[in-house]
Amino acid sequence: MKKKTLLFLSIILIFLSAVGFSFSDFYQSLSNPNFTETPSVDAVVALTGGRGRLSQALKLFTESKATVLFISGARNRTSVQAIFSSEELEKIDISKIYLEQESTSTYQNALQTRNYIIQHSLGSAILVTSNYHMKRAFFIFRELFPDNVEIIPYAVDATSISWKVIFLEYLKYYWYRIILWRF
């Protein structure tokens, strides 16, 4: 073989190995365990879009005694009563649930949440999203939030998620790492 062909094949092999390694690392992050005892925080932040996220966030909101449950990415004309059952809301002060309705992406979720956190001088939050989404969401939130705000991830297990969804999330995660220039 010619030296140029060998060099090209070597570069392709190194690239594919790096992608394989980074995908393996990403896939392993899907099974990170959550905390066993709910920490005391100022806010619980739930990102809409995945099954079980909002119910788990409401449970964590109650257990943590947070001052606000911030639901980011709620659609227009959505109400707390439309999201949760009357049984779930039975002992909840719904005035402490804030529905953010403007964001349409994880990046916008983080911006809107950051603005609320800063405006209300909150110092800590539990971030609730699906396990396949947590690595990207946590990365974006950590990059956009002030350093003095503690973010505690809580990943809701999304059972029977397809490989297509996992691979797309992997690509989105690295896309944000590139556009935010963090490796």
C-alpha positions as CSV (number, residue, x, y, z in Angstrom):
1,M,0.0,0.0,0.0
2,K,1.1,3.5,-0.6
3,K,2.0,5.7,2.4
4,K,-0.9,8.1,1.8
5,T,-3.5,5.3,1.7
6,L,-2.0,3.8,4.9
7,L,-2.1,7.2,6.6
8,F,-5.7,7.8,5.5
9,L,-6.8,4.4,6.8
10,S,-4.9,5.0,10.1
11,I,-6.7,8.3,10.6
12,I,-10.1,6.7,9.8
13,L,-9.4,3.9,12.3
14,I,-8.3,6.4,15.0
15,F,-11.4,8.5,14.4
16,L,-13.8,5.4,14.5
17,S,-12.0,4.2,17.7
18,A,-12.5,7.7,19.3
19,V,-16.2,7.7,18.3
20,G,-16.7,4.2,19.7
21,F,-15.0,5.1,23.0
22,S,-17.0,8.3,23.4
23,F,-20.2,6.5,22.6
24,S,-19.4,3.8,25.1
25,D,-18.8,6.4,27.7
26,F,-22.0,8.2,26.8
27,Y,-24.0,5.0,27.0
28,Q,-22.6,4.1,30.4
29,S,-23.7,7.5,31.7
30,L,-27.3,6.4,31.1
31,S,-27.2,4.1,34.2
32,N,-25.7,6.5,36.7
33,P,-27.4,6.1,40.0
34,N,-29.4,8.9,41.6
35,F,-29.2,10.1,45.2
36,T,-30.7,7.8,47.8
37,E,-31.8,10.6,50.2
38,T,-33.5,13.6,48.7
39,P,-31.3,16.7,49.4
40,S,-32.7,20.0,50.7
41,V,-32.7,22.5,47.8
42,D,-34.3,25.8,46.8
43,A,-35.9,24.5,43.6
44,V,-36.7,21.4,41.6
45,V,-36.4,22.0,37.8
46,A,-38.2,19.6,35.5
47,L,-37.7,19.5,31.8
48,T,-40.8,18.4,29.9
49,G,-40.7,15.9,27.1
50,G,-40.2,12.5,28.7
51,R,-42.5,10.1,30.4
52,G,-42.3,10.2,34.2
53,R,-40.3,13.4,34.5
54,L,-43.0,15.6,35.9
55,S,-44.4,13.1,38.4
56,Q,-40.9,12.4,39.7
57,A,-40.2,16.1,39.9
58,L,-43.4,16.7,41.9
59,K,-42.4,13.9,44.3
60,L,-38.9,15.4,44.7
61,F,-40.4,18.9,45.2
62,T,-42.5,17.5,48.1
63,E,-39.6,15.5,49.6
64,S,-37.0,18.3,49.3
65,K,-39.3,21.0,50.7
66,A,-38.1,23.3,47.8
67,T,-39.6,26.7,47.5
68,V,-40.5,26.2,43.8
69,L,-41.2,23.5,41.2
70,F,-40.0,25.0,38.0
71,I,-41.4,23.2,34.9
72,S,-39.5,24.3,31.9
73,G,-40.9,23.8,28.4
74,A,-44.6,23.6,29.3
75,R,-46.8,24.4,26.3
76,N,-49.0,27.4,25.9
77,R,-52.4,27.1,27.6
78,T,-51.1,24.4,29.9
79,S,-52.1,24.5,33.5
80,V,-50.9,22.7,36.6
81,Q,-54.2,20.9,36.7
82,A,-53.8,19.7,33.1
83,I,-50.4,18.3,33.9
84,F,-51.0,16.5,37.3
85,S,-54.0,14.5,38.6
86,S,-56.1,15.9,41.4
87,E,-54.7,13.1,43.6
88,E,-51.1,14.2,42.9
89,L,-52.0,17.9,43.8
90,E,-54.0,17.0,46.9
91,K,-51.4,18.3,49.4
92,I,-49.5,20.6,47.1
93,D,-49.5,24.4,47.2
94,I,-49.9,25.0,43.4
95,S,-48.8,28.6,43.8
96,K,-45.3,27.2,44.2
97,I,-45.4,25.5,40.8
98,Y,-44.1,27.8,38.0
99,L,-44.8,26.8,34.4
100,E,-42.3,28.3,32.0
101,Q,-43.9,28.2,28.5
102,E,-41.4,29.9,26.2
103,S,-38.6,27.4,25.7
104,T,-38.5,24.8,23.0
105,S,-35.1,23.3,23.4
106,T,-32.8,22.2,26.1
107,Y,-30.6,25.3,25.6
108,Q,-33.6,27.5,26.0
109,N,-34.8,25.5,29.1
110,A,-31.4,26.3,30.7
111,L,-31.6,30.0,29.8
112,Q,-35.1,30.5,31.1
113,T,-34.4,28.5,34.2
114,R,-31.1,30.4,34.8
115,N,-33.0,33.7,34.5
116,Y,-35.6,32.6,37.1
117,I,-32.9,31.2,39.5
118,I,-31.0,34.5,39.4
119,Q,-34.1,36.7,39.6
120,H,-35.2,34.8,42.7
121,S,-31.8,34.4,44.3
122,L,-31.9,30.7,44.5
123,G,-28.8,28.8,45.3
124,S,-29.6,25.1,44.5
125,A,-31.8,23.0,42.3
126,I,-32.4,19.4,41.4
127,L,-32.5,19.0,37.7
128,V,-35.0,16.3,36.6
129,T,-35.0,14.8,33.1
130,S,-34.7,11.4,31.4
131,N,-31.6,9.3,31.8
132,Y,-30.8,9.5,28.1
133,H,-31.1,13.3,28.2
134,M,-29.3,14.0,31.5
135,K,-25.7,14.2,30.2
136,R,-26.5,16.9,27.7
137,A,-29.0,18.8,29.9
138,F,-26.6,18.8,32.9
139,F,-23.7,20.0,30.7
140,I,-25.8,22.9,29.2
141,F,-27.2,23.9,32.6
142,R,-23.7,23.8,34.2
143,E,-22.3,25.9,31.4
144,L,-25.0,28.6,31.6
145,F,-25.6,28.8,35.3
146,P,-23.6,30.9,37.7
147,D,-20.9,28.9,39.5
148,N,-22.5,29.6,42.9
149,V,-25.7,27.7,42.0
150,E,-25.6,24.0,42.8
151,I,-27.2,21.7,40.3
152,I,-28.0,18.2,41.4
153,P,-28.9,15.8,38.6
154,Y,-31.8,13.4,38.9
155,A,-32.3,11.1,35.9
156,V,-35.6,9.4,35.4
157,D,-35.2,5.9,33.9
158,A,-36.7,5.9,30.4
159,T,-37.3,2.2,29.8
160,S,-37.3,0.7,26.3
161,I,-35.6,3.7,24.7
162,S,-34.5,3.0,21.1
163,W,-30.9,3.0,19.9
164,K,-31.9,5.7,17.5
165,V,-32.9,8.0,20.4
166,I,-29.7,7.2,22.3
167,F,-27.5,7.8,19.2
168,L,-29.3,11.1,18.4
169,E,-28.9,12.3,22.0
170,Y,-25.2,11.3,21.8
171,L,-24.8,13.5,18.6
172,K,-26.7,16.4,20.3
173,Y,-24.5,16.2,23.4
174,Y,-21.3,16.4,21.3
175,W,-22.8,19.1,19.1
176,Y,-23.3,21.3,22.3
177,R,-19.8,20.4,23.5
178,I,-18.5,21.8,20.2
179,I,-20.6,25.0,20.0
180,L,-19.9,25.8,23.6
181,W,-16.2,24.9,23.1
182,R,-15.9,22.5,26.1
183,F,-14.0,19.2,26.0
